[in-house]
Amino acid sequence: MFASDPTPSLPSSETDPRFHDRWFRYIPASDGDGWVLLVGVVHDHPSSLHRAAETVRRLEPSVLALELPQLGIPLFERHADRADSPPRYGGEMAAALAERGESRVVGIDAPNRHFVRELTAYVRSERPPWERVAGVLAGATPILRHALRYRIAAMLDARTHLRLVPDVPTEFDVSVDDPPAEQAADEYRQLSRSRSLLSAVELPPDVAELDRLREATMAARLRSLRSEGSVVAILGQDHLDAVEKRVHES
């Protein structure tokens, strides 16, 4: 829809502090490919729900990309299409889906063929010790299992009209009814607290490698989606910089 930077169409941080620049990474259109806007979130936080939904509503991207496996999309679409506003379940992903309109929806996270390619390339090029490869595979197994739970839950939901929720929503000290400034302040506290905890520990090599492969997978999918036009991608905040860098490397 937009040939140039779409972010001026969003609220400014002065009018709505939930739209601070820290939560966005803009990748311009080039060589016939559309622009990409990465939108960072703190999963399930009310401020993030609003930012994800409002960004999609205002920008109407050609593609809505979500930090979800493609297998999980049908369940989150069902959460989004119920009458709750914002959706009661599914967090910021369902909130964004509720505003998807004509956008094509794509789950860009593992497991998918891009992840298999990234893992294969990693093993061939770096020849890591088998113990590390086994650790990466062990870490990826719960991701696949969870994705399958999403798909099964969506099938049962559609056939029985039971609302199945594989993930319990995280609770915070603010709600969607609190003033935007209070939501934004609490969201930033949550982010700062999470980063402080992560900086205090050193991740095992296999865990760090799995995160890197997931980010490479998401970036590869975004690069391919740009050919369809504009892309808004909803991601956990801590993935933004790595994914942005990898999309630029295309």
Buried (B, 14 or more C-beta within 10 A) or exposed (E): EBEEEBBEEBBEBEEBBBBBEEBBBEBEBEEEBBBBBBBBBBBBBBBBBBBBBBBBBBBBBBBBBBBBBBBBBBBBBBBBEBEBEBBEBBBBBBBBBBBBEEBBBBBBBBBBEBBBBBBEEBBEEEEBEEEBBEBBEEBBEEBBEBBBBBBBBBEEBEEEEEEBBBBEEEEBEBEEEBEBEBBBBBBBBBBEEBEEEEEEEEEEBBBEBBBBBBBBBBBBBBBBBBEBBBBBBBBBBBBBEBBBEBBEEB
